[in-house]
Every structure is written in C-alpha cells, then in structure tokens.
Amino acid sequence: MRIARVITLLSLAFATTLAAQQQPAASVPDLEGGWVRVDVEGSGNFTGLAAKFPRAVLTPAAQAAAAEQAKRAAQPRFDFARDPSRPKGAGEGYVVTDGNCSLPGGVEPNSAAFHVVQSQEQVLIVRENPGLPRTIYMDGRAHPDLSRWTPTAVGHSTGRYEAGALVVETIGLTSGNVTAGGWRAPETRLTERYRVSPDGRRLTIAYTWADPKIYVKPHTYEIVAERTPPGSWAFESWCDSSDPSQRLSIVPPPQNK
Amino acid sequence: MRRAAWILFAVVLMLREPSAQGSPDISGFWELSFDSRHVPTASLAPAVTPAVLAKQADQDGSAIRWCNFLGLPMAMDSPRPINIRQGRREIVINFETVATPRHLYFRSAHANMDVFDPTSNGDSIARWEGDTLVVDTIGFDGAKGVTAIPGGGYRTSDSHLIERYRLMSGGTVLSVTFTWEDPRVFRTPHSYEFRYVRAPRLYEAQPPLACNPFDEARAAFLEVP
C-alpha cells in the first residue's frame, strides 16, 4: 500500500515535470518559431493586404509630411527606369532595384517568413531576407533618450508579457510611411500586441501608433501570420549585388511571331 | 521508506524547470577580444595547391567587394558583439555585420538535403551534452559568402562543422571550439577555439556597419593589388 502511494506520488511529479518542460508558463505565449503573414481578406496582392484596414486620421502637419513623401516616392528612383509604364521589349528587364542588397527592414513582417526566439531577457525577431532584426528587451530597461539615439527602421523596443500576450513598445523609428495612410517620426510610439491562437497555429499582431503631433486618434490595425510547419527551417534569401539579374524583376522573353 | 519517497519527490520537483532553464543558458551579447582566438595551422589535403588557394581567395575577395552575406565561419569572427538567444526549440545567433542569422535547432536530424537549398550558414542542429552545447552543421554552399577558415583551408559544399559551446569563468566567457571536416580540404579534422567575452548587461544592439557595393572609392580600395 505504502509502495503504491509512493509510486503514484512519483508518477504525478514526473508527469507534471514533463508537462512543464513541454509548455511555457501560461502567461507567456509560445511565439517561438517561423511565421508567415497570411492574406486573411483574400486580397490577392500586397497592396490589397491593407485595403480594409481603418485609414489613419492625420493632423494637418502630418498630412503635409506624408504628401511630400508621396511626391518623392512617385519619382523614378533610377535613370534607367524613367518610364516604368512603357512596355519592355524582349530581354529588356523591368528594373526594380539598384542591385544593392541592403534593405532597412521594418517593424512589420514582409513577404518572407519571420522567426521569433524568446529568451529570458530578450525576444529576437529575424527575417529571412536582409534587414535589421527586432531586438525586444525584456529585462526592464528603459527607452534611451531620443537626443542620444540614431533612428532606425526598427527603433528601440522594450517588451513585457501581459495577459498571455507579448506587448512591445517602440520609439526611435526613422520618419516615414506607416501602413494604411499613417506616418511616423522618432517620437511616435508604436505599441504591438502579439497574441497566439489557442491551437498555437495563428499569430495576430495588433499595431497601435500614437503621436499627438501626427494622429488625431491612435491608428490601429491587425495583421495575421501562420506558424510554419514543424520541422521546417529558415530560408536564406540570397542576394548578390554583382549579379546583373539582381537589378531586374521580369525580363520578357522573345515572343513567337 | 517514507523519508526516501519525500526526498525523491523533492528532487523531482527541483527538476520541474522548463528544458531551456534546465540546461545552461548561453544567451547574451558576446564579443571577441584581441586575445580571444587560438588557431593552429590546418593540415591541408594534397589537392589544396597554392593555385587552388589563390582561386578561393579571389572568390572571397569578390564576396567582400560586393557585400555578400559572409556566412560561416567568418560571421562568427565578427568585430562586433554577436547576439545569441536561446529559446526552447532553437537558438538564434544574430550578427551586427553583413550576415544572415544562424538558427540552431534542437532537433535530432538534419533537414532533408534533397530539398534543402544550401546556404552560407548551412543547416544546424543542436543538443546538450552535459554543460556543452554541441552544434552539427552541414548543407553549406561553397560558392556563397566568404569561405576562408581560420588556420587555413576553406568551406565547401561538402564541409561538416561541429561546434562545442561551453560557458566558462562564471558565465562571463563563452568558449566555442570549431572543428571542420572535409576530406577535399583537410588531411585531418581542423579545430580551433574562440573565447567570447560577455558584453555589458545593458549593451544595446547596433545596426550593422553599412556596406555599399556601389561606393567606388571603397571598391578601388579593396581592389588595389
């Protein structure tokens, strides 16, 4: 009888030990692994992904800054792409980049998968293609004084776990466009909430941009990503600036007469 | 008997830490100092002639000239701190240089090489042997990145790398022993050790130094014979 009780006690302890090793603490979502953004609206193209997001309501000053940026963006970036509307002949590529493999990255995922690893003091989010990683400090440090910070495409991020979500606060971003008609400056505060679905397969990231100089009210939208299958691995999006084809997107082939 | 049972029960409860906490945690920013490298000269295979080495050096020079992702082993020899983050199913190593992140998966088998696209960093799987993290990497692309291996030789698509990570000096130093196996390049496996020093706790990750392949002055500087 006594032996049976001991065995039962030990079995319970082992079972709970194993369970603890399989699962993270309940308040800490399991974000670790690869994720790919999904088109939940059936938009069918990159532009359409944000078509149904609520549009940002900007202050007059921010509207002017965004309009100026839009004007600059409308200019062809490279001499050899002065007329992007002209159909290209066989063998003549549609130029889309200058061949430079450096990309700034950003706070939102792009078309490539992104990968999350959660360590005790930091959550790290890396892309498969060039661009700065997201370094999210979980060790309680404060944001730096912006007068001593060089803005970047990913800014300075601190995080905490709150009610089963990862909450990330970011400042120190470079000035530029934000999804769905928004705008940002280094002082703009971005709050992200990363929530995983109960089955662990979907990740919803809610973005809230706040800056009284830019937004009449906080600008909020959500994107959804799907977990990559178990056993999959991160790709390496190779880029070689010495490769002439790196500068081209679609090269029309010779056409049959 | 009852006392023994309670002792056993207490021991089991003490083990109830998640696996990442049960093993050493090598997370941190780690940097190399001037005295961090112990690199013996490699014993190269007879086929590795001076002409072969010169050709390989040209390939590496071109990779640097054009700001290609460095890949292994050069990424691990970064002049800036490397960011190692240990999760439950993988460890990610990110570099403040022109290199893609490394993913060290806690898995028992490599990806299927029939479908794996070779990369500059290869496919890495990791396991704990006591307090040592053993990382096994294959799946390299010998034509990508900078291939030179400290001590002599170079990475090819057939290279096999085994790394052993171990914390030292109360967790302030991380020893990494690299062992390269490649019969086409080395007579015997070539091993060397780097000892990384832990960066200050409040270190802030920095963007990589810019690399502009279209900077003509830079290109001229690099191409001077």
Interface residues (C-beta under 8 A of the other chain):
Chain A: R2 I3 R5 V6 L9 L10 A13 F14 T16 T17 A20 Q21 P24 A25 D30 E32 G33 D98 G99 N100 C101 S102 H115 V117 Q118 S119 Q120 E121 Q122 L124 V126 E128 L132 P133 T135 D139 R141 P144 T152 H156 G231 W233 A234 F235 E236 S237 W238 C239 D240 S241 S242
Chain B: M1 R2 A5 L8 F9 V12 L13 L15 R16 E17 P18 S19 A20 G22 D25 S27 S62 R65 W66 C67 N68 F69 N83 R85 Q86 G87 R88 R89 E90 I91 V92 N94 T100 P101 H103 Y105 R107 A111 F116 D117 T119 S120 N121 D123 K144 R201 L202 E204 A205 P207 P208 A210 C211 N212 P213 F214
